[in-house]
Amino acid sequence: MPAPPLEPATEAARLLAIQKYNLAAAFQEPLFQELTHLTAAIFGLPVAFLSLVDHTQVDFPATHGVPDLHTLPREAALCSLAVQHHHTVVLNHLSQGSESPQWHTAQRFRMEFYAGAPVLVEHDHAVGALCLSDHQARTFTGQEEAAIEELAALIGHIVEARWQCVATENGASHWQAVQHQALAEIHMLQGLVRHLSEERNPLAPTPDALLHVVRRRLTTFKQLFPC
């Protein structure tokens, strides 16, 4: 399960990006928490979280279904895999894995299934991951993988838009207005997802029809954040 370390230059640039975008503060904002709730709802899973992978530790500023998940050593966090590999990681039957710090984390939080897509800024720097988990193994389709990658890409886009916005005159107040509008849109989308999920089989993959509607709405939602 452990991945090889990043090249020193790649890791240094990644850490600089975390500082540049002030992600320790940015990811605490309500917008990212609501996007995490939305992610859990879209896939019909009990657990979702947004991680920030720093040099030695991983923080979880936005979570759904895991109130006790706050900080882990980097070597113990499954989210480190998406950052190291620079692509979506899907793991099943985690209880059957070999002992490692990440295996112990999976046992602690009763994770049998995990999927994590890296959050990229400037198209290249993986600063964290948007993740899903379940207490039982499940199928994760190609359409679902594409959807979580789109959500992770949206988060990266918002991070860059936020940075550009707050750097301008009266930027903080402008960003608050943008965030307020975005939160209203997310709440409407959450309601739509609940409606479309009323007769959904919780053990089955997310229906393609639901994913199609969500991805179409996310394309419109992204336009709230020009950058």
C-alpha positions in Angstrom: 0.0 0.0 0.0 2.8 2.6 0.7 3.8 4.7 -2.3 7.3 5.8 -3.2 8.1 9.4 -2.0 7.8 12.3 -4.3 10.9 13.8 -5.9 12.4 16.5 -3.6 11.7 19.3 -6.2 8.1 18.1 -6.7 7.5 18.0 -3.0 9.0 21.4 -2.4 6.8 23.0 -5.1 3.7 21.2 -3.7 4.4 22.6 -0.2 4.9 26.1 -1.5 1.5 25.8 -3.2 -0.1 24.9 0.1 1.4 28.1 1.6 0.7 30.3 -1.4 -3.0 29.5 -1.3 -3.2 29.5 2.5 -5.0 26.2 2.4 -4.9 25.6 6.1 -7.3 28.5 6.4 -9.1 28.2 3.1 -10.3 24.7 3.6 -11.9 25.7 6.9 -14.5 27.8 5.1 -18.1 26.6 4.9 -18.0 26.2 1.2 -15.6 23.3 1.4 -17.5 21.6 4.2 -20.7 21.8 2.1 -19.0 20.4 -0.9 -17.8 17.5 1.2 -21.4 16.8 2.4 -22.5 17.0 -1.2 -19.9 14.5 -2.2 -21.2 12.0 0.3 -24.8 12.5 -0.9 -24.0 12.1 -4.6 -22.4 8.7 -4.0 -24.7 7.6 -1.3 -21.9 6.8 1.1 -21.7 7.4 4.9 -18.2 9.0 4.8 -16.5 11.7 2.8 -13.7 14.0 3.7 -11.3 16.6 2.3 -7.7 16.3 3.2 -4.7 18.6 3.2 -1.5 16.7 2.9 1.4 18.7 4.4 5.0 17.7 4.8 4.6 15.3 7.8 0.9 15.2 8.6 -2.5 15.2 7.0 -5.3 17.4 8.2 -9.0 16.9 7.6 -10.6 20.3 7.6 -13.9 19.1 6.1 -15.5 15.8 7.0 -18.8 14.0 6.7 -19.6 11.0 8.9 -16.2 10.9 10.7 -16.3 13.6 13.4 -13.2 12.1 15.1 -11.0 12.4 12.0 -8.8 15.5 12.5 -5.1 14.9 11.9 -3.0 11.8 11.0 0.7 11.3 10.4 1.3 11.4 6.6 2.5 7.8 6.5 -0.8 6.7 8.2 -3.2 8.5 5.9 -4.7 6.8 2.9 -5.0 10.3 1.3 -1.2 10.3 0.9 -1.6 7.7 -1.8 -3.6 9.9 -4.1 -1.0 12.7 -3.7 2.0 10.4 -4.2 0.5 8.6 -7.2 -1.0 11.8 -8.6 -4.2 10.1 -9.6 -7.4 8.6 -8.2 -6.8 5.7 -5.8 -9.6 3.1 -5.2 -9.1 0.4 -2.5 -11.5 -2.4 -1.5 -11.4 -5.1 1.3 -9.1 -2.9 3.4 -9.5 -5.2 6.4 -7.7 -7.9 4.4 -4.6 -5.8 3.8 -1.2 -6.3 5.3 -0.3 -4.5 8.5 0.9 -0.9 7.9 0.2 2.5 9.4 -2.5 3.0 6.7 -4.0 -0.4 7.4 -4.3 0.5 11.1 -6.1 3.8 10.2 -8.5 1.9 8.0 -9.3 -0.5 11.0 -9.7 2.4 13.4 -12.3 4.1 11.2 -13.9 0.8 9.9 -13.0 1.6 6.3 -13.5 -1.4 4.0 -13.7 0.8 0.9 -11.8 3.9 0.0 -11.6 6.2 -3.0 -9.6 9.4 -3.1 -9.0 11.8 -6.0 -6.1 14.3 -5.7 -7.0 18.0 -5.5 -4.7 19.8 -7.9 -3.8 23.5 -8.0 -2.0 25.1 -11.0 -2.8 21.9 -12.9 0.1 20.0 -11.3 0.5 20.3 -7.5 -1.5 17.7 -5.5 -2.2 19.5 -2.2 -4.7 17.0 -0.8 -7.5 14.7 -1.8 -11.3 14.5 -1.9 -12.2 11.1 -0.5 -15.0 8.6 0.1 -15.3 5.7 2.4 -17.7 2.9 3.3 -17.8 0.3 6.0 -18.2 -2.4 3.4 -16.6 -3.2 0.1 -18.4 -1.8 -3.0 -18.0 -1.5 -6.7 -16.7 1.9 -7.9 -17.5 2.4 -11.6 -15.6 4.4 -14.2 -18.4 6.9 -14.2 -18.1 7.3 -10.5 -14.4 7.7 -10.7 -14.8 10.5 -13.3 -17.4 12.2 -11.1 -15.2 12.3 -8.0 -12.3 13.6 -10.1 -14.5 16.4 -11.4 -15.5 17.3 -7.9 -11.8 17.3 -6.8 -11.0 19.5 -9.9 -13.8 21.9 -8.9 -12.2 22.3 -5.4 -8.9 23.1 -7.0 -10.5 25.6 -9.3 -12.3 27.3 -6.3 -9.0 27.5 -4.4 -7.4 29.4 -7.3 -10.4 31.6 -7.7 -10.5 32.4 -4.0 -6.8 33.4 -4.1 -7.3 35.7 -7.0 -10.4 37.2 -5.5 -9.0 38.0 -2.0 -5.9 39.6 -3.5 -7.9 42.4 -5.1 -9.2 45.6 -3.4 -12.2 44.8 -1.3 -11.4 41.2 -2.1 -12.4 39.7 1.2 -15.9 41.1 1.1 -16.3 40.1 -2.6 -15.2 36.6 -1.8 -17.8 36.4 1.0 -20.5 37.4 -1.5 -19.4 34.8 -4.0 -19.2 32.1 -1.3 -22.7 33.1 -0.1 -24.1 32.6 -3.6 -22.2 29.3 -4.0 -23.6 27.9 -0.8 -27.1 28.6 -1.9 -26.4 26.8 -5.1 -24.9 23.8 -3.3 -27.9 23.6 -1.0 -30.2 23.4 -4.0 -28.1 20.7 -5.6 -28.1 18.8 -2.3 -31.9 18.9 -2.5 -31.9 17.7 -6.1 -29.6 14.8 -5.2 -31.8 13.8 -2.3 -34.9 13.8 -4.6 -33.1 11.7 -7.3 -31.8 9.2 -4.6 -35.2 8.5 -3.1 -35.5 5.0 -4.6 -31.8 4.3 -4.9 -30.3 1.0 -3.9 -27.6 1.9 -1.3 -25.5 -1.2 -2.2 -25.5 -0.4 -5.9 -23.1 2.0 -7.7 -24.4 5.6 -8.2 -26.8 5.6 -11.2 -25.3 7.0 -14.4 -28.5 9.2 -14.8 -27.9 10.9 -11.4 -24.2 11.4 -12.2 -25.1 13.0 -15.5 -27.4 15.5 -13.9 -24.9 16.3 -11.2 -22.0 16.8 -13.6 -24.1 19.1 -15.8 -25.0 21.2 -12.7 -21.4 21.3 -11.6 -20.4 22.7 -15.0 -22.8 25.6 -14.4 -21.7 25.9 -10.7 -18.1 26.3 -11.7 -18.9 29.5 -13.6 -19.5 31.2 -10.3 -15.7 31.1 -9.8 -14.0 32.8 -12.7 -10.2 32.6 -12.5 
